[in-house]
Amino acid sequence: MRNLAAELLVLRKRTSSWVLLGVWVLLSLLFSHVLPYITYSGGGGGEFQTPLSALLPAGLAANLLGGFPFFGGVFALMLGVLTVGSDYGWDTLKTLLTQRSGRFQVLGAKLAALGVGLVPFVLVIFIGGAVASLLIASAENAAVEWPSAWELIRALGAAWLILASWAAFGVMLAVLSRGTALAIGLGILYTLVIEGLLSALATQVSWLEALVQYSIRANAYSLVSTLGVGSEALSGNGPGAFSGPFVDGGQAILVLGAYVVGFLGLSAVVFRSRDIA
């Protein structure tokens, strides 16, 4: 518990964590409510007009969840890298291992702190989205109807699991590369290029489609799809656009959970067995 408290304090005081959270919140609100409302009100100048129902409190969960598999995943990946990789870059890992418990305890405390640290990345988005949707409903004199408690709980849990899978991937990259710069570069390259290209080609190559069904991207998008995010919204999601293949929600949960366990398990094995220097 003492190790966990110390790591939570470090994570809370780390400027990079607050910067990531702030940028993530601003971009999420911009693309989930601000810009869609501008297109709804006719200020965008384009042909597409966002339906008002998507911006009201009743559509809060579906409106926000679409940004977690890709955009939120990138921020979670960087947070995972920084949580572990920063100690390599600052050359403080040796000090941590000599002043505290064994390697597993040190890494376990960092991972537990990371899991707790992802909670604000979910809650603040939903709180900000709720406020924005309430303001839009007030401006349009629309009825205010909130999603059920069960719907919100499922949405919050799915959002956290998606971020956790990407954060675990970032932890693994940081441990394998012993730093932050290369890990973030490889992570973003994989997120933007590799999984994006594989998903785009999956509809043309049958065996590739079977492979993509077990990727983080496909299972994350499938999970939010089962919770009400429409396929049209996902296919028009900019650089994070996804049009399939989709899997059922049960498989999505199992695959994402397996990625979390697998990434962190490999990280622990390498962290335990390899020299720090």
Long-range contacts (C-beta under 8 A, 24 or more apart in sequence): 3-100, 3-101, 3-105, 3-106, 3-108, 3-109, 4-109, 4-112, 4-113, 6-100, 6-109, 7-109, 7-110, 7-112, 7-113, 8-113, 8-116, 8-117, 10-113, 11-83, 11-113, 11-114, 11-117, 14-82, 14-86, 16-82, 16-86, 17-79, 17-82, 17-117, 20-75, 20-78, 20-79, 20-82, 21-75, 21-120, 21-121, 21-124, 23-75, 24-71, 24-72, 24-75, 24-121, 24-125, 25-124, 25-125, 25-128, 27-71, 28-64, 28-67, 28-71, 28-72, 28-125, 28-128, 28-129, 29-125, 29-128, 29-129, 29-132, 31-67, 31-71, 31-238, 32-63, 32-64, 32-66, 32-67, 32-129, 32-132, 33-63, 33-129, 33-132, 33-133, 33-136, 34-132, 37-136, 52-136, 52-140, 52-142, 54-233, 55-133, 55-136, 56-133, 56-136, 56-137, 56-142, 56-143, 56-144, 56-145, 57-130, 57-133, 57-134, 57-137, 57-144, 57-145, 57-146, 57-147, 58-145, 58-146, 58-147, 59-133, 60-126, 60-129, 60-130, 60-133, 60-146, 60-147, 60-152, 61-147, 61-151, 61-152, 61-154, 61-155, 61-227, 61-228, 62-227, 62-228, 62-229, 62-230, 62-233, 63-129, 63-133, 64-125, 64-126, 64-129, 64-155, 64-159, 65-155, 65-158, 65-159, 65-224, 65-227, 65-228, 65-229, 66-224, 66-229, 66-233, 66-234, 66-237, 67-125, 67-237, 67-240, 68-158, 68-159, 68-162, 68-163, 68-220, 68-224, 69-162, 69-217, 69-220, 69-221, 69-223, 69-224, 69-240, 69-242, 70-191, 70-217, 70-220, 70-237, 70-239, 70-240, 70-242, 71-240, 72-121, 72-125, 72-159, 72-162, 72-163, 72-166, 73-162, 73-163, 73-165, 73-166, 73-191, 73-216, 73-220, 74-166, 74-187, 74-188, 74-191, 75-121, 75-163, 76-118, 76-121, 76-162, 76-163, 76-164, 76-166, 76-167, 76-170, 77-166, 77-167, 77-169, 77-170, 77-173, 77-184, 77-187, 77-188, 77-191, 78-170, 78-184, 78-187, 79-114, 79-117, 79-118, 79-121, 79-167, 79-170, 80-114, 80-166, 80-167, 80-168, 80-169, 80-170, 80-171, 80-174, 81-170, 81-171, 81-173, 81-174, 81-180, 81-183, 81-184, 81-187, 82-174, 82-180, 83-110, 83-113, 83-114, 83-117, 83-167, 83-170, 83-171, 83-174, 84-110, 84-171, 84-174, 84-175, 84-267, 85-173, 85-174, 85-175, 85-177, 85-178, 85-179, 85-180, 85-183, 86-180, 88-174, 88-178, 88-179, 88-180, 89-179, 89-180, 89-181, 93-276, 94-276, 94-277, 97-276, 103-271, 103-272, 104-268, 104-272, 107-267, 107-268, 107-271, 107-272, 108-268, 111-171, 111-264, 114-167, 114-171, 115-164, 118-160, 118-163, 118-164, 118-167, 119-160, 121-163, 122-156, 122-159, 122-160, 122-163, 123-156, 125-159, 126-152, 126-155, 126-156, 126-159, 151-227, 151-228, 154-227, 155-227, 158-223, 158-224, 158-227, 161-223, 161-253, 161-256, 161-257, 161-260, 162-220, 162-223, 162-224, 162-256, 164-256, 164-260, 165-216, 165-220, 165-256, 165-257, 165-259, 165-260, 165-263, 166-191, 166-216, 168-259, 168-260, 168-263, 168-264, 168-267, 169-216, 169-259, 169-263, 171-263, 171-264, 171-267, 172-263, 172-264, 172-266, 172-267, 175-267, 175-270, 175-271, 176-267, 176-270, 191-217, 192-239, 196-239, 199-242, 199-243, 199-244, 202-244, 202-245, 203-243, 203-244, 203-245, 209-245, 212-245, 213-245, 213-247, 213-251, 214-255, 216-256, 216-259, 217-242, 218-242, 218-244, 218-245, 218-246, 218-247, 219-247, 219-251, 219-252, 219-255, 219-256, 220-252, 220-256, 221-246, 222-246, 222-247, 222-248, 222-249, 222-251, 222-252, 223-249, 223-252, 223-253, 223-256, 226-252
